[in-house]
Amino acid sequence: MNRYDVIIIGSGLGSLLCGFILSKEGFSVCILEKHSSTGGCLQSFERGGNSFDTGIHYIGSMLPGQTLHSYWKYFGLSGMLDLERMNEGCFDMISLDGADYPLAQGFDNFADSLANSFPGSGNFLKHYVTALKETVAAFPLYNFELTDSQTKTTWMSTNAWEFLSSMAGSDPGNRRLLEVLSGNNFLYAGRKAYTPWHQYALINHSFISSAWRLKHGSRQIAQSLINSIISQGGKVLTKKEVRKISSLKNKFQVETSSNEMFVAGRIIAGIHPQSAIGLLEPAMVKKSFRSRIMSMDNTVSSFGLYLGLKPGSFPYLENNLYYHCGTDVWAASEFKAGQWPGTYFLYTPASSRQGGNSSSVCIMSYMGFDEVKRWEHTMTGRRGPDYIAFRNERAEKLLQMVERKFPGIRSSTDTMEISTPLTWRDFTGTPEGSMYGIRKESGNYLRTMLLPHTKIPGFYFTGQNLNMHGAPGVTIGAIMTCSEILGLDYLFNKIRNAQ
Ligand SMILES: Cc1cc2nc3c(=O)[nH]c(=O)nc-3n(C[C@H](O)[C@H](O)[C@H](O)COP(=O)(O)OP(=O)(O)OC[C@H]3O[C@@H](n4cnc5c(N)ncnc54)[C@H](O)[C@@H]3O)c2cc1C
């Protein structure tokens, strides 16, 4: 009964996209999800009548002909999703040291509006936009093309901070502009020492191309993909936590925590690779491969506030806000207790819009796992009073900082939900609640690069750790994974023919 061609572990975006492709291609596919709800970071949750997204707050490049739109057409998502275009003159507001700088959609708009705030920066902005475009051109799949490029690895080994610094030179205006251009670095957990330029460029290029919110939340992406997978003959099962994978006569035997057995010829792990390796029988994994995967560092985690607001008390913002109280935005992810939070990301969900007001707001900041390590062996709802006191104290600190920009937000709050790195760890199964999984490093790009195939025949990776995090990164990653089974030319032509 429980025999399939392919078992996919986890039901995050990468897993669902692989499930879609392979079930469409006639493979019998079964997706096993440990939680009672599907979607991983695509999940939305309800509190006090408001809906909050967990891990996809906005998406880029969704105009017809743009990258994500082209891929998601094949997946039946492009025409189906109810999207709200963010403010074209400002999709991200960067608030730096008390001054606000809008990032506009469209490359000319983007450069022109920043040139207004930074007179004399025209050359820097021209170089910057050209560099974004050249970088994307070097990654054919991001251009919806197949031909491979030679310059890809150069961009992967280029450090984002150093490259931006070399473009900015020593002019003080350009140095401040550099910080503004990196002001949304919560999107990639930017660190001076590590962030590769290609990661910076691919993400920023996508949002400058066009930026969108999901009117009914990110869960509609998961729901649409699941409906398609089921109608194509696949299965998506919840409350099936994969606990162990062993080999069985050239096949894989998968055991869940409730002792159910599944058998498949291929496995795709849409979960963190360090968790995936831990599921495999030790004899199946070469020591060198295990230690390479286990030695990879992860990106930082986050602390989040999900506020339900009194009617008419807070404006609906057609842009996100990235607020920094200092000027070194690249240091923000390393802030600890005394300096914390230093920075936050704030947005009003599209589903919360009530005319010009919003019924809810979501605020996030960085937080390292070491801050909550002492409660690492506790479970949700049973972490104890000292954890609750810690959480509330941090919520208060964050709200005090938000009050500087939005006075009265605390008195406008009706309901408050708080997430910490422990929430993320337990929610996604990612080590230490890391936001974007394995940290890609420009100085070590080969060591921190994960390929879809592994040294175990028939065992593959997908999801945000593979190619890159975020909607386009995970989508291209899923295509890379399924290409290992179907062939890239074959699959790409199918996707192209869907246009
Ligand atoms: C705070 C935050 C904000 C973000 N904002 C954006 C944004 O605005 N735009 C954007 O494009 N991207 C954003 N991202 C990134 C994006 O959400 C992720 O890159 C992407 O959704 C990850 O998908 P995934 O396929 O790797 O799986 P995940 O979403 O990580 O899902 C993994 C799934 O596997 C399940 N699982 C784990 N272990 C097991 C097991 N043993 N057995 C069975 N199931 C298991 C988990 O329960 C989970 O459902 C954000 C991420 C975070 C954390």
The ligand as a MOL file (V3000), in Angstrom:
LIG
                    3D

  0  0  0     0  0            999 V3000
M  V30 BEGIN CTAB
M  V30 COUNTS 53 58 0 0 0
M  V30 BEGIN ATOM
M  V30 1 C 10.9950 34.9480 8.6340 0
M  V30 2 C 11.0930 34.6300 7.1810 0
M  V30 3 C 10.6100 35.5350 6.2430 0
M  V30 4 C 10.6900 35.2330 4.8830 0
M  V30 5 N 10.1560 36.1190 3.9810 0
M  V30 6 C 10.1780 35.8170 2.6610 0
M  V30 7 C 9.5470 36.6700 1.7070 0
M  V30 8 O 8.9350 37.6860 2.0690 0
M  V30 9 N 9.6140 36.3240 0.3870 0
M  V30 10 C 10.2450 35.1990 -0.0420 0
M  V30 11 O 10.2750 34.9300 -1.2620 0
M  V30 12 N 10.8420 34.3530 0.8510 0
M  V30 13 C 10.8160 34.6350 2.1740 0
M  V30 14 N 11.3840 33.7750 3.0780 0
M  V30 15 C 12.0680 32.5760 2.5820 0
M  V30 16 C 11.1120 31.4620 2.1990 0
M  V30 17 O 10.0060 31.4440 3.0660 0
M  V30 18 C 11.8210 30.1080 2.2810 0
M  V30 19 O 13.0580 30.1700 1.5960 0
M  V30 20 C 11.0280 28.9390 1.6850 0
M  V30 21 O 9.6610 29.0430 1.9360 0
M  V30 22 C 11.5780 27.6390 2.2520 0
M  V30 23 O 10.9670 26.5310 1.6370 0
M  V30 24 P 11.5160 25.0530 1.8140 0
M  V30 25 O 11.0070 24.2590 0.6590 0
M  V30 26 O 12.9700 25.0440 2.0430 0
M  V30 27 O 10.7840 24.4280 3.0960 0
M  V30 28 P 10.2950 24.9020 4.5330 0
M  V30 29 O 9.3380 26.0220 4.3830 0
M  V30 30 O 11.4600 25.0650 5.4440 0
M  V30 31 O 9.4520 23.6420 4.9880 0
M  V30 32 C 10.0160 22.4420 5.4410 0
M  V30 33 C 8.8730 21.5290 5.8520 0
M  V30 34 O 9.4250 20.2580 6.2270 0
M  V30 35 C 8.7150 19.7810 7.3640 0
M  V30 36 N 9.5910 18.8100 8.0420 0
M  V30 37 C 10.7600 19.0530 8.6760 0
M  V30 38 N 11.2780 17.8980 9.1600 0
M  V30 39 C 10.4110 16.9010 8.8010 0
M  V30 40 C 10.3970 15.4790 8.9970 0
M  V30 41 N 11.3740 14.8520 9.6620 0
M  V30 42 N 9.3530 14.7690 8.4960 0
M  V30 43 C 8.3520 15.3840 7.8070 0
M  V30 44 N 8.3160 16.7230 7.6090 0
M  V30 45 C 9.3320 17.4720 8.0830 0
M  V30 46 C 8.4430 21.0450 8.1670 0
M  V30 47 O 7.3900 20.8500 9.0880 0
M  V30 48 C 8.0790 22.0310 7.0480 0
M  V30 49 O 6.7030 21.9750 6.7540 0
M  V30 50 C 11.2870 34.0290 4.4470 0
M  V30 51 C 11.7470 33.1130 5.3950 0
M  V30 52 C 11.6590 33.3960 6.7420 0
M  V30 53 C 12.1550 32.3850 7.7360 0
M  V30 END ATOM
M  V30 BEGIN BOND
M  V30 1 1 1 2
M  V30 2 1 2 3
M  V30 3 2 2 52
M  V30 4 2 3 4
M  V30 5 1 4 5
M  V30 6 1 4 50
M  V30 7 2 5 6
M  V30 8 1 6 7
M  V30 9 1 6 13
M  V30 10 2 7 8
M  V30 11 1 7 9
M  V30 12 1 9 10
M  V30 13 2 10 11
M  V30 14 1 10 12
M  V30 15 2 12 13
M  V30 16 1 13 14
M  V30 17 1 14 15
M  V30 18 1 14 50
M  V30 19 1 15 16
M  V30 20 1 16 17
M  V30 21 1 16 18
M  V30 22 1 18 19
M  V30 23 1 18 20
M  V30 24 1 20 21
M  V30 25 1 20 22
M  V30 26 1 22 23
M  V30 27 1 23 24
M  V30 28 2 24 25
M  V30 29 1 24 26
M  V30 30 1 24 27
M  V30 31 1 27 28
M  V30 32 2 28 29
M  V30 33 1 28 30
M  V30 34 1 28 31
M  V30 35 1 31 32
M  V30 36 1 32 33
M  V30 37 1 33 34
M  V30 38 1 33 48
M  V30 39 1 34 35
M  V30 40 1 35 36
M  V30 41 1 35 46
M  V30 42 1 36 37
M  V30 43 1 36 45
M  V30 44 2 37 38
M  V30 45 1 38 39
M  V30 46 1 39 40
M  V30 47 2 39 45
M  V30 48 1 40 41
M  V30 49 2 40 42
M  V30 50 1 42 43
M  V30 51 2 43 44
M  V30 52 1 44 45
M  V30 53 1 46 47
M  V30 54 1 46 48
M  V30 55 1 48 49
M  V30 56 2 50 51
M  V30 57 1 51 52
M  V30 58 1 52 53
M  V30 END BOND
M  V30 END CTAB
M  END
